[in-house]
């Protein structure tokens, strides 16, 4: 019986160790307890019932002493067999080793686990080294470089000033007299300016030839038959001049070209005094030989100095009163009254200087229309 208790103690210790290794072994502990209870019951049933002793009989003496020793030995063998059977049943739950070696476990989820901290640090350093070599710049640095490149290209392509030059269209009166200052044409690199040559009637004056002072600084285009030159500056601050020979005109028209300006002459009407080869027949008096700067400003849409704007019943004409004279600007030809002087532009705009009159007649699309002028008195 003592061996049975020792075996049970060893069994419980083994079961306690297995319970710490896995929660699933708790089921085995319950099975072991049940099995031990059954073994104890079987042992109690196998024990013989104690016989009543007669007075004076030695309790240790028994006529069946040899049988009793044999039964105790058999009980101990049965207990040892039960313990061996339970341990064998517990061992059968473990995977048995094969002939080639112990059973291989399932592959881990993570293919690589560092053995210690030093190996993990070495692996992290290798990763940083490879990533730094493959991607030396981070996204913020790449965006910064792109912005720097964009700003550099913008600065190289931009003009010295931040805003583009302002465009303008104007008319210039050419003075062919000796000692006169040649007119100035404002240019800018990357912008084309057109020079249109007309006579005092507004008719086109064809170009015969031209000569450029610095061909490397300017580019000029001409169709070899018209009255328009296309001028473009190749450099920003290279000045030059231009000589234009017009048909049937003995004196060349001299112009000064000035690039790098904040205001660019997109179109310049060069009004040359006199009648050109294509001048229209005038129905009035001959035009004065010299140009009227006040009338030229009115033709360009600029109100005359010290002029007072007069009201008209329609928008066919604009009228100003200056020093008891009327300055009228209209796209339509004036029929009446007779004018003192007239100027016309290449686009068909007309400017008239005439004596004060409450009513003027214009030719509009082949019909005569009247324009009443208010505010003369």
MOFENJO-V127855 format. One record per run of one state. SS is the DSSP state (alpha for helix, beta for strand, coil for the rest). FROM is the first residue (numbers start at 1). TO is the last residue. If there is no record, write none. Layout:
ss->{SS;SS}
from->{FROM;FROM}
to->{TO;TO}
//
This chain:
ss->{coil;alpha;coil;alpha;coil;alpha;coil;beta;coil;beta;coil;alpha;coil;alpha;coil;beta;coil;beta;coil;beta;coil;beta;coil;beta;coil;beta;coil;beta;coil;beta;coil;beta;coil;beta;coil;alpha;coil;beta;coil;beta;coil;beta;coil;beta;coil;beta;coil;beta;coil;beta;coil;beta;coil}
from->{1;2;22;23;47;65;92;98;99;101;102;117;135;139;158;166;175;183;187;192;199;204;205;207;213;218;222;228;234;240;247;253;259;263;273;293;300;308;313;318;323;325;331;333;337;339;345;350;356;359;365;367;375}
to->{1;21;22;46;64;91;97;98;100;101;116;134;138;157;165;174;182;186;191;198;203;204;206;212;217;221;227;233;239;246;252;258;262;272;292;299;307;312;317;322;324;330;332;336;338;344;349;355;358;364;366;374;377}
//
